[in-house]
Structure formats: C-alpha cells, structure tokens
Amino acid sequence: MSAQQKLDRLTKWFDDNNIKWDKDALSIKELDGSFGIFALKDMKKSDTIVKIPKEVVLSTKTCGIANILDEANLEGGCPLALAVLYEIAQKEDSPWYGYLQALPDQGEDLPMFWKEEEKEWFRGTEMESPVYNDFNDLEDDYHELIEPLLEEYPYIFKRKEKEDPYSFDKFVKASTLISSRAFEVDAFHETALVPFADLFNHRGQGEHVHFETEFQVCEACGVLEFCEHQYFNYLEEKEDEKEGGEEGEWEDEEDVEEGDEAEEELDTELPDLEELEQKNVDFWDKEEEDEEKDCCDMVLDRDVQKGKEIFNTYGDHPNVALLSKYGFCYDNNKNDYVTIGENSIVDCCLAITLEILKAKHPKASKEELEMMAVEETRPRWELFLRHEHILCPTEGDDLEEGPDDFEDGCEDGCEEDCCGGGDHDHEGEGHEHVHDGDGGCCGGEEDEEEEGPSRPYFINSEGLFEDKVMCLLHIMFVSEAKLKKFTENIDNALEYFEELANSQGQVTKSLLDVKRKVYQACHALADFRRMEYFDDDGEWKSIEKDIEERKEIPEGSRKYYAMTLRISEKKIIDKAVKYYDEMVKGCSAPSAASSSNNKKQKRPNRSRK
C-alpha cells in the first residue's frame, strides 16, 4: 500500500471518529515514509488546532482485551504494548484499523538494535549501560509478563507458526512505538496512543504546539463531569462522616453498639440508578454530553507562518533519552547532563580526608590513616543521607530523565543565592527531527538505579554539580565543631547554608578553607569522569577535533548521533573541569572568592509532552 493510500485511509478514519481539525489550516504530508503537519495559512498563538475525543484514544481501558489487562494488573508499558498487538492482529475488525495501518512499518533505528562494534562508540558515555539494558529489559518483560498471558488465553491471542502476531519481535516494535508516541492522557486512560497528536514531528527548541488534557477524571469510567461513581463515593463519604460523628459522641458505648452498627451496614444499600433518576439525577443527558465532550487538544505555543511545518516537542529530555527512545539527539541540548557515581564521590572524599590526616598525623601508618579517614567520613555521609530530604528538598523523590529537581539555589549548597554556580549562557540549538518510527522503550537514564552503591549524582549542561553534591561536600569538610552542631540539631545545618547563601562580603578563613576543599573535590570528580572519554590511545581528543571528524560523517547516520552524544557530554565535562579549577584558584584570596559568590545555578524546565 502506498503512503498516499495509507494517508487517505487515515484522514477518513479521523473524520469517521469525530477528530476535529481545520482542513483549510492544516495539511498532512508524507515525509520519507512518515507524515508531518504543515500550515496552510498563518495561525496565532493559543489557537486550538486539533481536538481529539478521548473515546478514540487507544488505551488499556478502550482496547478489546481491557478485562484481561485489568485482571492481570501489569506494570509499565507492557499492557499497552499487548493491547496494540491485539488490535493490530484484528486487522480490519479493529476499531483503530484506519489509524494503525498508517503507523510506520519500520521502527526507529535505536541504539539497542545496533551492532556490537557500533555500541562501542558509547563507551564512557551516559549511553554505555542503557544501550544494553533497554533490550534486556524488554526480553525480561516479554518472557515474564507477556508470554504467561498468551498461554493463559490461547483462544484470545491466536498465534501462528509462520506469522505470529504476538512474537517477541512484534512486542519490541509495539513497545518502542508506545515509548515514542504515547501521551499521558488522564487518570482513567493513563498512558495511551492518541491518533493525530502523534503526527507532529519533534523539534528540540522552538516547538509550535503542546498537548493539553484534563487529567482529573473519574478513575472508574473516565467521565470528566459528575458521574454515578462520584455520586456513590459522595454518599459513602457522607455516611462515613455520619458514623464517625456518632462514634466520637458515644465513644464509651462503642463495644456495645458495634454489633448493631454492623447489622445496619448490612441492611444499607446504595441507591440504584432508578432511584437516582427519581431524584432527577440524570447521567445521560445526551445534549449536554455532546456539548462538553472531553477531548485532548493540540494548542499552539507560538505563531505559525503559512507553509511551515508545525512541530511538537517530546519533552525536556537529555540526549541519552532522546537517542534511546526516538533514535536521534542534537547539539547544545540544555537538558543534557553527565553523572558521577556515588562510589566515586565516596572515594574522592576519603582521598582528600586522607591527605588532611597525613598532615595532622605524620607518624601514622597507611593502615591507621585509612581507618581514621573512614571513621571521619562515615558519620558525615550518614548525616547527609539521613537529612537529605530536609537539606535538599525536591518536588519529587523520583528522577525522570535526569536531574529535573535542581533548585534555584547555587551549586554550593541547598539554599538560593549561596556560593554560586556559573553564569554560562549556552543556548540549546533548535533541532528538527522527523518522527518516522517507533522510538525506544526504556529510555536512557531511567535505567540508572537511584538507590544503593550506584546511585548517580548529576553535572548539568552548564558544567555545575547539582545541589545535593555541593551540600554533601560541605558537610564532609566543615569543622568538627560545626559537624557536632549539625548532628545535635539539623536546623543548625540549614542556618549554615542560609548564611552561606547570604555571604556577600568578606569570607572567613575557615569558610574559605571549606570551600576550597569542596571545589577541589568537584574538580577531582570532574577530572576523573573526564578520563572515561579518553580515546583508544588513552588521551583526551579535543572537542574541536571531534566536531571536525563528525563533519565527514553523513548527518543522521548512527555514528553521527553517537558522536553528537559524546561531544555534548564532553562539553559538559570540559566546562566542569575549567570552572572548578577557576574556583579553586579563586579561593586563594578571600576577595576573589567572595566576588564569585553571586552566580546562580540555572534550573531546567519540567518535561511536558
């Protein structure tokens, strides 16, 4: 079937399913085996250009196996992947056939599918582990979660030897498709495929549209307005309040009345729908339903000129996530980062503490010094971990696609305006990408463990360590007297960081000494991480040489994207090494140190589909 035939079927399906879009304003065009949206006239910011009824989204609640998936209670993207496989297997009998037939035949060229020698290009980068983990995770999900369901319901999932619609390869394609195309719709549908919304291709910056939806709907039926489930919940809550009041009033007779109350509960029934209708509660006012149908909207963020392609954004993702999920990445991504392992920070703190102890105890043996260093650092580390949520509060405990929880404070502590990050101004480069496939599954940094020995800490795109690292290092190197105060009352630590934030003038010698050690640790950590980007000869190839080498490689090729990711991360490391080297030098003179205290660390935006 030709691309035009697929497009004709797709647009007819849009019309048949009441997806509203202005055909005088928007044009869907074929682009290298996929599609893109173009403006047929000038359009203004805030215009809603597409309205997609939620009843046509493909989710685990709307698919033909919703009951099976509900009973299975699977986590992650597996249930939606199986739902998509089931609907594809139904062919023309699926309500979504007109939509599904237009999806790309070939998936994105994701790193997890590359040859082993090509995966070596990621050695030392943030992609080094995900490039293997993504595929392994899919295998585990298929064998542990999907295959048991296929075996339990053979009459539903009809498999064939030659063309198995539920094979592992088909599951991989469906999973990557979901990862790259799905939207978070609402509390009922959760993650789902949203026809038409996924036609907009990606631009790294300067996108034109964003996805809007009313998330707070009834979790039982998906209705936006008041429904019978909410009414029943309301009655139950009122009954609970009534019973709670009675229990509080007659607390001394609770045991005596317990049996009677239980009997009354058994005799009490929720009103049925007929009874509700007698009370003029109408849940099926068709005219009102048509007027207030719940939709997913594509809304313009900026003006669009006639003839231009209209782009969406996949969110504020670092390059490792973009390449893992969508098969591309771009230069100067402001959401990019480099991680430092927890073990590296421990080792660095021990090494610096060891040098300090050597000066204090010149006659101590190596073993004695090492033991003293451990005894010195352990309580400090434990203090930080115990009070991390107080010292460095974040909007959420989970990290998605990297360090989204940077605070506006500086890199030298947890409060605002303390000892200064940097004022680098490297704007991200707008990058357009035609979405012609399935995307990734697990996605980059999401595979990094956030607990235990391998917990990552982040250096952001400006080359600055996240607040948690700076807070930890200050606790590591403050005096014993201050540490004792912190241990007695964590409010003393908060007061310390507040004073640090407000120290605009002369810096005391003791504080300068602490800051020098902190910056030395940051420089050492960045320099150590830098070594992982060395070439096969064990040397640091300059970023300029990498860029020149990339010019000889076809844009959009595997090696091109691998080099783009490496170059971006090397830029971050290079900034970090240079910045903290300057900060160490600045601590040699109080005046120089204090003059650098006003620089703020920038905070990346939260992701939005």
NORJOKA-V132310 format. One record per residue. RES is the residue in one small letter. OMEGA is omega in whole degrees, -180 to 180 (NA if undefined). Layout:
BEGIN
res-><RES RES>
omega-><OMEGA OMEGA>
END
This chain:
BEGIN
res-><m s a q q k l d r l t k w f d d n n i k w d k d a l s i k e l d g s f g i f a l k d m k k s d t i v k i p k e v v l s t k t c g i a n i l d e a n l e g g c p l a l a v l y e i a q k e d s p w y g y l q a l p d q g e d l p m f w k e e e k e w f r g t e m e s p v y n d f n d l e d d y h e l i e p l l e e y p y i f k r k e k e d p y s f d k f v k a s t l i s s r a f e v d a f h e t a l v p f a d l f n h r g q g e h v h f e t e f q v c e a c g v l e f c e h q y f n y l e e k e d e k e g g e e g e w e d e e d v e e g d e a e e e l d t e l p d l e e l e q k n v d f w d k e e e d e e k d c c d m v l d r d v q k g k e i f n t y g d h p n v a l l s k y g f c y d n n k n d y v t i g e n s i v d c c l a i t l e i l k a k h p k a s k e e l e m m a v e e t r p r w e l f l r h e h i l c p t e g d d l e e g p d d f e d g c e d g c e e d c c g g g d h d h e g e g h e h v h d g d g g c c g g e e d e e e e g p s r p y f i n s e g l f e d k v m c l l h i m f v s e a k l k k f t e n i d n a l e y f e e l a n s q g q v t k s l l d v k r k v y q a c h a l a d f r r m e y f d d d g e w k s i e k d i e e r k e i p e g s r k y y a m t l r i s e k k i i d k a v k y y d e m v k g c s a p s a a s s s n n k k q k r p n r s r k>
omega-><-179 179 -180 177 177 -179 179 178 -179 -178 175 178 176 -178 -179 -176 171 171 -173 175 -175 -178 175 -178 -175 176 176 -178 176 -179 175 177 177 -177 175 -179 -178 -179 176 178 176 179 -174 175 178 176 172 -173 176 175 -176 178 -179 -179 180 177 179 -178 178 180 -177 -175 -177 179 -177 -179 179 -179 179 179 -178 177 180 180 172 -177 -177 -178 179 177 179 177 179 178 -179 -178 176 -179 180 179 -176 -180 179 176 -178 -175 -179 177 -175 -178 -179 178 -177 177 -179 179 174 178 -175 -179 -178 178 -178 177 -177 -179 177 177 178 178 -177 -178 179 -178 177 -180 -172 179 -179 -177 175 -175 -176 -178 179 179 178 178 180 -180 -177 -175 -175 -174 -174 -177 177 178 179 180 -178 -178 -178 -180 175 -179 -176 -174 178 -178 -175 -176 -178 -179 -179 179 179 180 179 178 178 -180 180 -179 180 176 -180 -177 -176 -172 -171 177 172 -170 179 -176 179 -178 -173 -180 -176 172 -176 -179 -177 -179 -177 177 -179 179 -171 168 -176 177 178 177 -175 -173 171 -176 179 179 172 -174 -175 176 177 -178 -178 -176 178 -178 -179 -178 -177 -179 -177 180 179 178 177 178 178 180 179 179 178 179 178 179 180 180 179 178 179 180 180 -178 -176 -175 -177 -180 -174 -178 -177 -174 -173 -179 -179 -180 179 -180 179 179 -180 -177 -177 179 175 180 178 -174 179 179 179 180 178 178 179 173 -175 -180 -174 175 -171 -178 179 -179 -180 -178 -172 -179 -178 -176 166 -175 169 -172 -178 175 -176 177 178 179 178 177 -178 173 -179 -175 170 172 179 -180 -178 -175 172 -177 -179 178 179 -178 179 -173 -169 176 177 172 -176 -178 172 177 -176 179 -177 179 172 -179 172 -179 180 -180 179 179 177 -178 -180 179 178 -178 180 178 179 179 178 -179 178 180 -180 -175 -175 -177 -178 179 180 -179 179 179 180 179 178 180 178 -180 180 -173 -174 -179 179 179 -179 178 179 -178 -178 -175 -178 -178 178 -177 -177 -179 178 -179 180 -179 -176 176 175 178 172 -169 179 -172 173 174 -180 179 -176 -179 -175 180 -174 -178 180 170 178 -165 162 166 180 177 176 178 180 -178 179 -179 179 -177 180 -179 177 -179 -177 -179 -160 -180 -177 -177 -170 167 160 -168 -179 180 180 179 -179 179 173 -172 -174 180 -178 168 -165 165 -175 -173 178 -180 -177 176 178 -175 -177 179 -177 177 180 -177 176 178 -180 -170 174 -179 178 -179 179 179 179 178 178 -177 180 -178 -176 176 177 177 178 178 178 -178 176 176 178 -180 -175 -177 -178 -175 -178 179 -180 -179 -179 179 178 179 178 -178 178 179 178 -179 176 178 179 179 -180 180 179 -180 178 178 179 -178 -179 178 179 179 -176 178 179 -179 177 176 -177 179 179 178 177 -179 178 179 -179 179 -179 -176 180 179 -179 178 -180 -177 179 -179 178 179 178 178 -180 -180 -180 -179 178 176 179 180 -180 177 -177 -179 -178 -177 -176 172 177 -180 177 179 -179 -179 178 178 -179 -178 179 -179 -175 -179 -178 -171 -172 -178 -178 174 180 -178 178 177 172 -177 176 178 NA>
END
